[in-house]
């Protein structure tokens, strides 16, 4: 059930890429180990990490605060720098950094519940969950605010901030396109000895000529089924009625999305979730917005 809750969280949080790919985020290949499953697990884990880290900084969670671990650090200009005075810093840590440490830890405890790493499928899930979190942490960026007379920026106050989640999603989509099919090198070593060791393993590429997957790579065990036609047994909805992009030559384009069946175009008023906020724990609340759009739908 925890995986279902996480899938609903990510779908409400951003509805990310669901309109740009042939397969649906919810329910697809959930019992198998296909490439699409890898993306679902990774982006769910990333969404939880991102949402909690940001919520800590916003004061929405009582059990965590901003990340103040950088406060004592800074960057001295040095006497040799232009306009610099020895021992005087040109910027200092301040403000309120997103708490990526708490978000990372919470995501592990929440998303990885039940994944003990005793089977190859569980190790696949753990790897992809961790990859999602690693992508979020890797996108932390320094933001600064200038202080000084007339905008002279004599001193800057800086903090660490997560990017919009769409950036993380784009990175994971790229990893989905290049995901690695894997096997476990030694079936006798699948059994894990606890929380610490369940993340300490290396999956082996299915093709021995490929390099082993890295911490940011997505991994899968089996080839994907076809997604053009509806298949209730596999949880595949098909692409009939799906929206597509009539100007794109990629997977979101009408030619590929509609599997050559063609598409129709119409003007519609759509109601979409907007201004979404994360509330501890674990709910996303959104407003509803009405907009007029031209949409293209697969026949």
Phi, psi and omega in degrees: 000330182295328179291324178294318179297318180295321179296321177294323179299311182292325180293317179287329184293321182211351188046042192292124171063001184297335180269357185248001182226158186289335186258153180271145181295320189267127171090344186286129169054026187295335181263353181256189182234044184276173183302320181294325176299319179302315180295318181300313181295316183294315184286332175294312178299318179296319181296318178296314179301311182296313184295318181290317179301318179288320180297325176301313181293330181277355180078020182275350182237125183291330186274003177212164181227195172297161175272111181258014185293342182267353193303323185279357183262165177187182183235100179291139177294317185085151184294334183276348182282150179303121179075009185270152175237133184304128177086356180258132183272142176271348172206160180217154179286141178191200179065211186223105181280144174299137187272077183294329179298314179292318179298318179297312182295316181297319179299319177300314184289325185274309185283324186273003178303129180091346179266094184271351179077024182271347178234165179297321179297319178295323177292324174300314180298315180299317179298313182290323175300314180294322178299319177300316179294319180298321179296322178295311181299323182291340182267005176299132182230150178278129173243145184225155175233132183278147174228141180150167181291132175054037177070025183289344178058047178300319178225143176245139171259129187234155177210169181258132185226141174283150178280173170305144184299336180302325179296316177298317179298319178299318179297318179292326177296321176298319179292327176299317180297330181248026183299153184255130172281134189228164169225169176263132187296331183219102184299336180285349182253019180291328184293132184259154183254019178139182185298319184293318185278345184290345175261357185259079178208162179232121177276149184255136180296141178299321175267114184298345179277349179270154178281154179299149180293143177270178183296338179265351183282148172266146183231152178215168186249332187221157180291155183278148174285173175284144185245004183287319184254149180295134178217088183303327182298324180263001182075024181263125184274346186077178183249001177296128182085357179281146177282147180220169181253113186283355179253356184264145174257005180272194183293341178273354180290153184297327181299313182279314182302318184272003175056035176080006182274349183091175182210164176242156182238138179205156175267128181221157170259120184248147175253120184234153173287141179212167179050048183285140177227147180268132179241132181287139331233134009221093188221143174245123179249135183228156169271167177249129181239142177254128178221152177264131184222154168263120183241151178242127188236135180292139176280000000 
